[in-house]
Amino acid sequence: MAQQKDVGGKPPLRRRAVAVGLLKVSSGTRRALRGGRVEKGDPVAAGELAGLLAMKRTPDLIPHCHVVGLTKSRVDITVSNAGVRVRAEAEALDRTGVEMEALVGASVALLTVWDMVKYLEKDARGRYPSTSLGPVRVLSKTKTAVDER
């Protein structure tokens, strides 16, 4: 039997979660990203937008997730010497947490970048020897009571 957890008896709280992740890519791909030389366009902008859209669709992707009315969401992608880093933040005033929204946003953002740079990452056999996704993890999760003044 599959079912969602009953959260109807829980009070709405301000909830916030931040997820971070890393896409490891080759130095040549990092140079192309920094120099704006990716054939499909701007992977950073596309990844950030894709991450925001994914956060809103989390319950469509993860069967047991409740629909959460996000009050704030943000995705930031940076290119570092380690690879492509993402930070996804989700906030809501709701009865259940938003860590899955943050994790989905971070993951989809990085997958979007990978899709846009995969032609740079493939070797002669069509494999990705220097490309990997992860870790993607929850950096922080908070909940606070709503001030009803």
GROMACS elastic network, one bead per residue, 0.5 to 0.9 nm:
[ bonds ]
;  ai    aj funct       b0    kb
    2    64     6  0.82889   500
    3     6     6  0.88260   500
    3    63     6  0.89694   500
    3    64     6  0.69861   500
    4     7     6  0.87669   500
    4    63     6  0.82989   500
    4    64     6  0.52368   500
    4    65     6  0.72759   500
    4    66     6  0.74520   500
    5    64     6  0.77122   500
    5    65     6  0.88014   500
    5    66     6  0.85457   500
    6     9     6  0.75517   500
    6    10     6  0.87515   500
    7    10     6  0.54500   500
    7    11     6  0.85689   500
    7    95     6  0.61675   500
    7    96     6  0.69300   500
    8    11     6  0.80061   500
    8    95     6  0.74206   500
    9    95     6  0.84095   500
   10    13     6  0.87954   500
   10    94     6  0.89781   500
   10    95     6  0.56428   500
   10    96     6  0.81781   500
   11    94     6  0.76754   500
   11    95     6  0.57750   500
   11   145     6  0.86382   500
   12    15     6  0.88039   500
   12    93     6  0.59494   500
   12    96     6  0.78252   500
   12   145     6  0.77776   500
   12   146     6  0.74496   500
   13    92     6  0.79923   500
   13    93     6  0.53752   500
   13    94     6  0.55127   500
   13    95     6  0.62533   500
   13    96     6  0.81410   500
   13    97     6  0.89405   500
   13   143     6  0.61323   500
   13   144     6  0.56707   500
   13   145     6  0.50589   500
   13   146     6  0.56686   500
   14    91     6  0.72960   500
   14    92     6  0.58930   500
   14    94     6  0.66630   500
   14    95     6  0.87516   500
   14    97     6  0.89537   500
   14   142     6  0.80166   500
   14   143     6  0.53660   500
   14   144     6  0.51776   500
   14   145     6  0.62574   500
   14   146     6  0.62261   500
   15    90     6  0.81566   500
   15    91     6  0.55366   500
   15    92     6  0.53195   500
   15    93     6  0.61093   500
   15    94     6  0.70630   500
   15    95     6  0.86131   500
   15    96     6  0.78119   500
   15    97     6  0.59247   500
   15    98     6  0.66433   500
   15   141     6  0.75235   500
   15   142     6  0.57104   500
   15   144     6  0.66815   500
   16    72     6  0.89564   500
   16    89     6  0.72530   500
   16    90     6  0.56739   500
   16    92     6  0.66509   500
   16    93     6  0.89068   500
   16    97     6  0.73616   500
   16    98     6  0.63262   500
   16    99     6  0.75733   500
   16   102     6  0.89687   500
   16   140     6  0.79560   500
   16   141     6  0.56954   500
   16   142     6  0.52602   500
   16   143     6  0.64253   500
   16   144     6  0.89810   500
   17    88     6  0.82063   500
   17    89     6  0.57776   500
   17    90     6  0.54563   500
   17    91     6  0.66321   500
   17    97     6  0.77526   500
   17    98     6  0.58211   500
   17    99     6  0.50480   500
   17   100     6  0.85228   500
   17   101     6  0.82582   500
   17   102     6  0.62272   500
   17   103     6  0.88101   500
   17   138     6  0.71665   500
   17   139     6  0.75711   500
   17   140     6  0.55339   500
   17   142     6  0.64557   500
   17   143     6  0.88848   500
   18    87     6  0.68559   500
   18    88     6  0.55800   500
   18    90     6  0.65496   500
   18    91     6  0.89431   500
   18    98     6  0.87968   500
   18    99     6  0.70414   500
   18   102     6  0.58870   500
   18   103     6  0.79441   500
   18   137     6  0.86301   500
   18   138     6  0.59087   500
   18   139     6  0.54251   500
   18   140     6  0.52276   500
   18   141     6  0.65492   500
   19    86     6  0.80543   500
   19    87     6  0.57865   500
   19    88     6  0.52155   500
   19    89     6  0.65289   500
   19    90     6  0.87088   500
   19    99     6  0.73319   500
   19   100     6  0.88814   500
   19   101     6  0.89254   500
   19   102     6  0.52931   500
   19   103     6  0.54371   500
   19   104     6  0.87901   500
   19   105     6  0.82601   500
   19   106     6  0.64087   500
   19   136     6  0.69569   500
   19   137     6  0.54575   500
   19   139     6  0.51876   500
   19   140     6  0.71217   500
   19   141     6  0.89003   500
   20    85     6  0.73150   500
   20    86     6  0.54328   500
   20    88     6  0.63118   500
   20    89     6  0.88612   500
   20   102     6  0.83873   500
   20   103     6  0.76684   500
   20   106     6  0.63732   500
   20   107     6  0.87550   500
   20   135     6  0.80971   500
   20   136     6  0.56224   500
   20   137     6  0.56374   500
   20   138     6  0.64607   500
   20   139     6  0.63121   500
   21    84     6  0.82980   500
   21    85     6  0.57802   500
   21    86     6  0.52425   500
   21    87     6  0.67794   500
   21    88     6  0.87267   500
   21   103     6  0.86460   500
   21   106     6  0.63686   500
   21   107     6  0.72479   500
   21   110     6  0.77323   500
   21   133     6  0.78407   500
   21   134     6  0.57969   500
   21   135     6  0.55602   500
   21   137     6  0.64020   500
   21   138     6  0.88910   500
   22    82     6  0.80205   500
   22    83     6  0.65375   500
   22    84     6  0.56076   500
   22    86     6  0.63927   500
   22   106     6  0.89925   500
   22   110     6  0.73857   500
   22   132     6  0.82879   500
   22   133     6  0.60964   500
   22   134     6  0.51584   500
   22   135     6  0.61027   500
   22   136     6  0.66567   500
   23    82     6  0.83547   500
   23    83     6  0.56375   500
   23    85     6  0.64926   500
   23    86     6  0.84374   500
   23   110     6  0.62212   500
   23   111     6  0.82823   500
   23   113     6  0.83748   500
   23   114     6  0.75978   500
   23   131     6  0.71204   500
   23   132     6  0.57778   500
   23   134     6  0.61636   500
   23   135     6  0.83082   500
   24    82     6  0.64691   500
   24    84     6  0.64012   500
   24    85     6  0.86776   500
   24   130     6  0.70213   500
   24   131     6  0.52018   500
   24   132     6  0.51412   500
   24   133     6  0.63574   500
   24   134     6  0.79171   500
   25    28     6  0.81775   500
   25    29     6  0.62229   500
   25    30     6  0.67651   500
   25    82     6  0.80057   500
   25    83     6  0.54674   500
   25    84     6  0.73484   500
   25   114     6  0.85316   500
   25   117     6  0.88952   500
   25   121     6  0.70715   500
   25   130     6  0.59502   500
   25   132     6  0.71074   500
   26    29     6  0.52500   500
   26    30     6  0.63671   500
   26    31     6  0.87489   500
   26    83     6  0.76944   500
   26   120     6  0.84744   500
   26   121     6  0.68628   500
   26   130     6  0.59736   500
   26   131     6  0.70219   500
   27    31     6  0.61996   500
   27    32     6  0.86561   500
   27    81     6  0.78899   500
   27    83     6  0.82095   500
   28    31     6  0.50879   500
   28    32     6  0.62560   500
   28    33     6  0.86635   500
   28   120     6  0.77658   500
   28   121     6  0.86100   500
   29    33     6  0.61116   500
   29    34     6  0.85585   500
   29    38     6  0.85389   500
   29    83     6  0.89684   500
   29   117     6  0.70762   500
   29   120     6  0.61417   500
   29   121     6  0.70509   500
   30    33     6  0.50680   500
   30    34     6  0.61413   500
   30    35     6  0.84712   500
   30    79     6  0.67590   500
   30    80     6  0.77798   500
   30    81     6  0.77488   500
   30    83     6  0.68286   500
   30    84     6  0.78696   500
   31    34     6  0.51287   500
   31    35     6  0.59468   500
   31    36     6  0.84648   500
   31    37     6  0.82811   500
   32    35     6  0.50548   500
   32    36     6  0.59451   500
   32    38     6  0.60452   500
   32   117     6  0.89235   500
   32   120     6  0.87934   500
   33    36     6  0.52943   500
   33    37     6  0.62715   500
   33    38     6  0.64591   500
   33    42     6  0.78308   500
   33    43     6  0.75054   500
   33    44     6  0.80484   500
   33    79     6  0.74122   500
   33   117     6  0.84988   500
   34    37     6  0.78063   500
   34    79     6  0.71011   500
   35    38     6  0.84136   500
   36    39     6  0.89687   500
   36    41     6  0.78627   500
   36    42     6  0.68120   500
   36    43     6  0.89939   500
   37    40     6  0.89914   500
   37    41     6  0.78774   500
   37    42     6  0.83724   500
   38    41     6  0.56312   500
   38    42     6  0.67361   500
   38    43     6  0.75957   500
   38   116     6  0.74727   500
   38   117     6  0.68051   500
   38   120     6  0.85911   500
   39    42     6  0.84642   500
   39   116     6  0.79007   500
   39   117     6  0.82133   500
   40    43     6  0.76964   500
   40   116     6  0.59403   500
   40   117     6  0.80177   500
   41    45     6  0.87721   500
   41    46     6  0.81507   500
   41   116     6  0.77954   500
   42    45     6  0.55622   500
   42    46     6  0.61766   500
   42    47     6  0.84564   500
   42   113     6  0.87403   500
   42   116     6  0.83157   500
   43    47     6  0.56533   500
   43    48     6  0.83294   500
   43   112     6  0.70897   500
   43   114     6  0.82928   500
   43   115     6  0.86359   500
   43   116     6  0.60356   500
   43   117     6  0.76367   500
   44    47     6  0.51105   500
   44    48     6  0.61095   500
   44    49     6  0.86193   500
   44    76     6  0.83773   500
   44    77     6  0.59662   500
   44    78     6  0.74582   500
   44    79     6  0.85520   500
   44    84     6  0.88852   500
   44   109     6  0.83839   500
   44   112     6  0.87626   500
   44   113     6  0.67244   500
   45    48     6  0.52413   500
   45    49     6  0.62713   500
   45    50     6  0.85684   500
   45    77     6  0.81874   500
   46    49     6  0.52427   500
   46    50     6  0.60068   500
   46    51     6  0.85221   500
   46   109     6  0.78293   500
   46   112     6  0.70044   500
   46   113     6  0.74383   500
   46   116     6  0.88860   500
   47    50     6  0.50160   500
   47    51     6  0.60197   500
   47    52     6  0.86493   500
   47    75     6  0.83919   500
   47    76     6  0.88047   500
   47    77     6  0.75022   500
   47   106     6  0.89375   500
   47   108     6  0.73452   500
   47   110     6  0.63961   500
   47   111     6  0.77295   500
   47   112     6  0.51597   500
   47   113     6  0.55979   500
   48    51     6  0.51586   500
   48    52     6  0.64207   500
   48    53     6  0.88156   500
   48    74     6  0.80654   500
   48    75     6  0.52219   500
   48    76     6  0.61650   500
   48    77     6  0.65325   500
   48    86     6  0.85228   500
   48    88     6  0.88155   500
   48   105     6  0.84842   500
   48   106     6  0.86517   500
   48   108     6  0.89242   500
   48   109     6  0.57201   500
   48   110     6  0.86954   500
   48   112     6  0.87447   500
   49    52     6  0.51742   500
   49    53     6  0.63031   500
   49    54     6  0.85988   500
   49    75     6  0.76327   500
   49   109     6  0.75820   500
   50    53     6  0.51073   500
   50    54     6  0.60178   500
   50    55     6  0.86625   500
   50   105     6  0.75419   500
   50   108     6  0.64589   500
   50   109     6  0.56156   500
   50   112     6  0.69561   500
   51    54     6  0.50419   500
   51    55     6  0.62745   500
   51    56     6  0.89340   500
   51    74     6  0.83144   500
   51    75     6  0.63102   500
   51    88     6  0.76484   500
   51   102     6  0.86821   500
   51   104     6  0.73472   500
   51   106     6  0.60029   500
   51   107     6  0.74561   500
   51   108     6  0.53748   500
   51   110     6  0.81650   500
   51   112     6  0.84118   500
   52    55     6  0.53190   500
   52    56     6  0.68349   500
   52    73     6  0.66491   500
   52    74     6  0.66063   500
   52    75     6  0.64521   500
   52    88     6  0.83655   500
   52   105     6  0.60226   500
   52   106     6  0.88286   500
   52   108     6  0.89310   500
   52   109     6  0.81495   500
   53    56     6  0.54157   500
   53    57     6  0.66490   500
   53   105     6  0.76104   500
   54    57     6  0.50051   500
   54    58     6  0.61701   500
   54    61     6  0.88197   500
   54   101     6  0.77338   500
   54   104     6  0.63373   500
   54   105     6  0.53323   500
   54   106     6  0.88003   500
   54   107     6  0.89441   500
   54   108     6  0.65677   500
   54   109     6  0.82857   500
   55    58     6  0.53588   500
   55    59     6  0.88051   500
   55    70     6  0.85667   500
   55    73     6  0.78137   500
   55    90     6  0.78077   500
   55   100     6  0.82040   500
   55   102     6  0.65470   500
   55   103     6  0.82492   500
   55   104     6  0.60162   500
   55   106     6  0.86580   500
   55   108     6  0.88427   500
   56    59     6  0.79497   500
   56    60     6  0.88474   500
   56    67     6  0.86836   500
   56    68     6  0.82616   500
   56    69     6  0.83753   500
   56    70     6  0.75308   500
   56   101     6  0.73516   500
   56   105     6  0.85984   500
   57    60     6  0.53202   500
   57    61     6  0.66781   500
   57    62     6  0.89482   500
   57    67     6  0.86907   500
   57   101     6  0.82683   500
   57   104     6  0.88259   500
   58    61     6  0.51952   500
   58    62     6  0.59997   500
   58    63     6  0.87290   500
   58    65     6  0.71338   500
   58    66     6  0.86100   500
   58    67     6  0.79244   500
   58    68     6  0.89077   500
   58   100     6  0.71733   500
   58   101     6  0.57442   500
   58   104     6  0.65780   500
   58   105     6  0.83530   500
   59    62     6  0.52395   500
   59    63     6  0.61996   500
   59    64     6  0.72174   500
   59    66     6  0.59527   500
   59    67     6  0.57703   500
   59    68     6  0.82579   500
   59   101     6  0.85438   500
   60    63     6  0.67400   500
   60    65     6  0.82417   500
   60    67     6  0.87846   500
   61    65     6  0.84585   500
   61   104     6  0.87631   500
   62    65     6  0.57022   500
   62   100     6  0.84293   500
   63    66     6  0.84523   500
   65    68     6  0.84847   500
   65   100     6  0.77834   500
   66    96     6  0.75799   500
   68    92     6  0.70030   500
   68    93     6  0.83870   500
   68    94     6  0.67207   500
   68    95     6  0.84596   500
   68    96     6  0.75794   500
   68    97     6  0.82758   500
   68    98     6  0.75015   500
   68   101     6  0.87502   500
   69    91     6  0.86717   500
   69    92     6  0.60258   500
   69    93     6  0.72873   500
   69    94     6  0.71981   500
   70    73     6  0.68739   500
   70    90     6  0.68223   500
   70    91     6  0.56636   500
   70    93     6  0.74529   500
   70    94     6  0.86128   500
   70    98     6  0.82815   500
   70   101     6  0.89855   500
   71    90     6  0.78862   500
   71    91     6  0.55725   500
   71    93     6  0.69728   500
   72    89     6  0.78070   500
   72    90     6  0.58614   500
   72    92     6  0.67493   500
   73    88     6  0.74403   500
   73    89     6  0.54451   500
   73    91     6  0.62479   500
   73    92     6  0.88876   500
   73   102     6  0.83210   500
   74    87     6  0.80368   500
   74    88     6  0.56811   500
   74    89     6  0.51103   500
   74    90     6  0.67036   500
   74   102     6  0.89375   500
   74   105     6  0.88312   500
   75    86     6  0.69797   500
   75    87     6  0.57190   500
   75    89     6  0.64106   500
   75    90     6  0.89059   500
   75   102     6  0.88188   500
   75   105     6  0.73104   500
   75   106     6  0.72551   500
   75   109     6  0.78934   500
   76    85     6  0.81851   500
   76    86     6  0.56300   500
   76    87     6  0.52453   500
   76    88     6  0.64774   500
   76    89     6  0.87915   500
   76   106     6  0.89347   500
   77    84     6  0.68541   500
   77    85     6  0.55661   500
   77    87     6  0.65703   500
   77    88     6  0.87212   500
   77   109     6  0.80537   500
   77   110     6  0.84435   500
   78    83     6  0.84627   500
   78    84     6  0.58287   500
   78    85     6  0.52477   500
   78    86     6  0.65159   500
   78    87     6  0.87628   500
   79    82     6  0.79840   500
   79    83     6  0.58595   500
   79    85     6  0.61670   500
   79    86     6  0.88883   500
   80    83     6  0.51979   500
   80    84     6  0.60753   500
   80    85     6  0.69635   500
   81    84     6  0.82949   500
   82    85     6  0.81270   500
   84   110     6  0.75692   500
   84   113     6  0.82868   500
   85   110     6  0.79798   500
   86   106     6  0.60330   500
   86   107     6  0.85317   500
   86   109     6  0.73826   500
   86   110     6  0.70848   500
   86   136     6  0.88749   500
   87   102     6  0.85010   500
   87   105     6  0.88185   500
   87   106     6  0.64295   500
   87   139     6  0.89895   500
   88   101     6  0.86754   500
   88   102     6  0.53296   500
   88   103     6  0.73429   500
   88   104     6  0.87768   500
   88   105     6  0.60823   500
   88   106     6  0.53187   500
   88   109     6  0.87990   500
   89    98     6  0.89339   500
   89    99     6  0.87113   500
   89   101     6  0.83897   500
   89   102     6  0.55869   500
   89   103     6  0.89006   500
   89   105     6  0.82903   500
   89   106     6  0.86687   500
   90    98     6  0.61061   500
   90    99     6  0.74003   500
   90   101     6  0.64747   500
   90   102     6  0.54553   500
   90   105     6  0.87187   500
   91    97     6  0.86515   500
   91    98     6  0.66168   500
   91   102     6  0.88908   500
   92    96     6  0.88308   500
   92    97     6  0.79417   500
   92    98     6  0.70872   500
   93    96     6  0.87278   500
   93   146     6  0.81322   500
   94    97     6  0.74256   500
   94    98     6  0.89608   500
   97   100     6  0.77645   500
   97   101     6  0.86890   500
   97   141     6  0.82103   500
   97   142     6  0.85576   500
   97   143     6  0.79611   500
   98   101     6  0.52318   500
   98   102     6  0.64671   500
   98   103     6  0.87810   500
   98   141     6  0.81899   500
   99   102     6  0.50733   500
   99   103     6  0.61239   500
   99   104     6  0.85533   500
   99   138     6  0.68080   500
   99   140     6  0.85413   500
   99   141     6  0.68812   500
  100   104     6  0.59625   500
  100   105     6  0.83608   500
  100   138     6  0.88234   500
  101   104     6  0.52029   500
  101   105     6  0.60216   500
  101   106     6  0.85811   500
  102   105     6  0.51015   500
  102   106     6  0.61603   500
  102   107     6  0.85866   500
  102   138     6  0.77271   500
  103   106     6  0.52005   500
  103   107     6  0.60865   500
  103   108     6  0.85704   500
  103   136     6  0.70498   500
  103   137     6  0.68306   500
  103   138     6  0.68562   500
  104   107     6  0.51199   500
  104   108     6  0.60052   500
  104   109     6  0.83471   500
  105   108     6  0.54047   500
  105   109     6  0.60269   500
  105   110     6  0.86971   500
  106   109     6  0.51931   500
  106   110     6  0.63794   500
  106   111     6  0.87001   500
  106   136     6  0.72577   500
  106   137     6  0.88588   500
  107   110     6  0.53185   500
  107   111     6  0.61465   500
  107   112     6  0.86116   500
  107   133     6  0.84394   500
  107   134     6  0.86241   500
  107   136     6  0.68987   500
  108   112     6  0.60070   500
  108   113     6  0.86226   500
  109   112     6  0.52329   500
  109   113     6  0.65245   500
  109   114     6  0.88401   500
  110   113     6  0.50937   500
  110   114     6  0.62089   500
  110   115     6  0.86293   500
  110   133     6  0.75081   500
  111   115     6  0.61265   500
  111   116     6  0.86704   500
  111   133     6  0.79726   500
  112   115     6  0.50879   500
  112   116     6  0.63470   500
  112   117     6  0.88121   500
  113   116     6  0.51603   500
  113   117     6  0.62757   500
  113   118     6  0.83567   500
  114   117     6  0.52564   500
  114   118     6  0.55533   500
  114   121     6  0.86786   500
  114   131     6  0.84201   500
  114   133     6  0.86778   500
  115   118     6  0.53859   500
  115   119     6  0.83166   500
  116   119     6  0.76119   500
  116   120     6  0.88742   500
  117   120     6  0.54302   500
  117   121     6  0.66155   500
  118   122     6  0.61658   500
  118   128     6  0.80031   500
  118   131     6  0.87536   500
  119   122     6  0.56446   500
  119   123     6  0.88601   500
  119   126     6  0.88976   500
  120   123     6  0.84345   500
  121   126     6  0.87777   500
  121   127     6  0.79856   500
  121   128     6  0.57761   500
  121   129     6  0.77835   500
  121   130     6  0.72411   500
  121   131     6  0.67748   500
  122   125     6  0.74900   500
  122   126     6  0.50473   500
  122   127     6  0.51626   500
  122   129     6  0.75100   500
  122   130     6  0.87891   500
  122   131     6  0.87388   500
  123   126     6  0.52470   500
  123   127     6  0.54208   500
  123   128     6  0.63026   500
  123   129     6  0.71132   500
  124   127     6  0.74563   500
  125   128     6  0.89136   500
  128   131     6  0.53584   500
  128   132     6  0.80117   500
  129   132     6  0.83850   500
  133   136     6  0.77859   500
  134   137     6  0.82705   500
  138   141     6  0.72930   500
  144   147     6  0.89501   500
  145   148     6  0.89769   500
